[in-house]
Amino acid sequence: MCYANEMAWTRKLPAKITLKDGRVLTTLAEARQMVLAVPEPQQSHPHWQYAVELLLKAAEHEGDVEKVWAQLRRALLVEGMI
C-alpha cells in the first residue's frame, strides 16, 4: 500500500465530467477536491461513500479509474450536479 505522499492524484479520468456550475473534473485530484466540497450530511450517502472508496484505491494505484469515473457520474446525477 502507498503512503499518502505517494498517491497518484494526478491520474486522469477516462473522460472529463462537466458539472452544472461549470467546474470540469479531469483528474483524481479535481474529483477529490469536488467530493470534499460536498456538504458533510451528503457525504454520508452510500453513493458518495463508494465514490470515495474507489477514488482512494485509484490514487493508490490499486483501483480502476474507469470505475471511479462511473461512480462519480452516478453520485453527481443523484445529486443533480450534472
Residue pairs with C-beta under 8 A, 6 or more apart in sequence:
1 60
1 62
2 8
2 60
2 61
7 59
7 60
8 28
8 58
8 59
8 60
8 61
9 27
9 28
9 29
9 32
9 59
10 27
10 28
10 29
11 27
11 28
11 58
11 59
11 65
12 26
12 27
12 65
13 25
13 26
13 27
13 28
13 31
13 65
13 68
13 69
13 72
14 65
14 66
14 69
15 69
16 24
16 25
16 26
17 24
17 25
17 31
17 69
17 72
17 73
17 76
17 82
18 24
18 25
18 82
19 25
19 34
19 76
19 81
19 82
20 80
20 81
20 82
21 81
23 30
23 34
24 30
25 31
25 34
25 72
28 55
28 58
28 59
28 65
28 68
31 55
31 68
31 72
32 55
32 59
35 43
35 48
35 51
35 52
35 55
35 72
38 48
38 79
42 48
42 79
43 49
43 52
45 75
45 78
47 71
47 74
47 75
47 78
48 75
50 71
50 75
51 68
51 71
51 72
51 74
51 75
54 63
54 64
54 67
54 68
54 71
55 63
55 68
55 72
56 63
57 63
57 64
58 64
58 65
58 67
58 68
73 82
76 82
